[in-house]
């Protein structure tokens, strides 16, 4: 890659499921300060996103992803869901 070329990285949170119809749509974290609705326009149905100037997931982004996950998967006492995560700092918050 030539030094004049710029690459923009976008973080994507994706969940997979053994039951194919309950996996939530992807959640994007864009390297911006303010989130605009057109960032996800044309993306997969139900996808959502947030921003972080660095483009990676922070605690605030993870909490929005967690709400996105619950909105689409709809876990309940009758239908519990096990969400496995790595130990990334963004997943370790008091609010989570």
C-alpha positions in Angstrom: 0.0 0.0 0.0 1.4 3.4 -0.9 1.7 5.9 1.9 -0.8 8.2 0.1 -3.5 5.6 0.4 -5.8 5.8 3.4 -7.7 2.9 4.9 -10.7 3.4 7.2 -11.4 0.5 9.6 -14.8 -0.2 10.9 -15.5 -2.5 13.9 -18.3 -5.0 13.5 -19.9 -6.9 16.4 -21.5 -10.1 15.1 -23.2 -12.8 17.0 -23.8 -16.3 15.7 -26.3 -18.8 16.9 -26.9 -22.5 16.8 -30.5 -21.6 16.1 -30.2 -19.6 12.9 -33.3 -17.4 13.2 -32.3 -15.7 16.5 -28.9 -14.2 15.6 -29.1 -10.4 15.7 -28.1 -8.2 12.7 -24.6 -6.8 12.8 -23.6 -3.7 14.9 -21.0 -1.4 13.5 -18.7 1.0 15.3 -17.6 3.8 12.9 -14.5 6.0 13.3 -16.4 9.2 13.7 -17.5 11.6 16.5 -21.2 11.8 15.6 -23.3 8.9 14.4 -25.5 9.6 11.3 -28.3 7.4 10.1 -26.8 7.1 6.6 -23.8 5.1 8.0 -26.0 2.0 8.1 -28.3 2.8 5.2 -28.1 -0.1 2.7 -26.7 -2.4 5.3 -28.3 -5.7 6.4 -31.9 -5.4 7.6 -32.0 -4.4 11.3 -28.3 -3.5 11.5 -27.3 -0.6 13.7 -24.2 1.3 14.7 -22.5 3.8 16.9 -19.3 5.8 16.7 -16.0 6.2 18.5 -13.3 8.5 17.1 -10.8 5.7 17.1 -13.2 3.2 15.4 -13.0 0.5 18.0 -15.5 -0.6 20.6 -15.5 1.1 24.0 -17.8 0.5 27.0 -20.4 2.9 25.7 -20.5 1.2 22.3 -20.7 -2.2 23.9 -23.7 -1.2 26.1 -25.5 0.0 22.9 -24.6 -3.3 21.2 -26.0 -5.2 24.3 -29.3 -3.4 23.9 -29.3 -4.1 20.2 -28.7 -7.8 21.0 -31.5 -8.0 23.5 -33.9 -6.1 21.1 -33.4 -8.6 18.3 -32.8 -11.9 20.3 -35.5 -11.2 22.9 -34.1 -13.4 25.7 -36.5 -14.2 28.6 -36.7 -16.4 31.7 -38.6 -18.9 29.5 -36.1 -18.6 26.6 -32.7 -17.8 28.1 -29.7 -17.0 25.9 -26.0 -17.6 26.6 -23.8 -14.8 25.3 -20.1 -15.7 25.3 -17.6 -12.8 25.1 -13.9 -12.4 25.2 -12.4 -10.4 28.0 -11.9 -7.2 26.1 -12.0 -4.1 28.3 -15.1 -2.8 26.6 -17.1 -5.8 27.9 -16.0 -5.2 31.5 -18.1 -2.4 32.9 -20.3 -2.0 36.0 -23.2 -1.1 33.7 -22.8 -4.3 31.6 
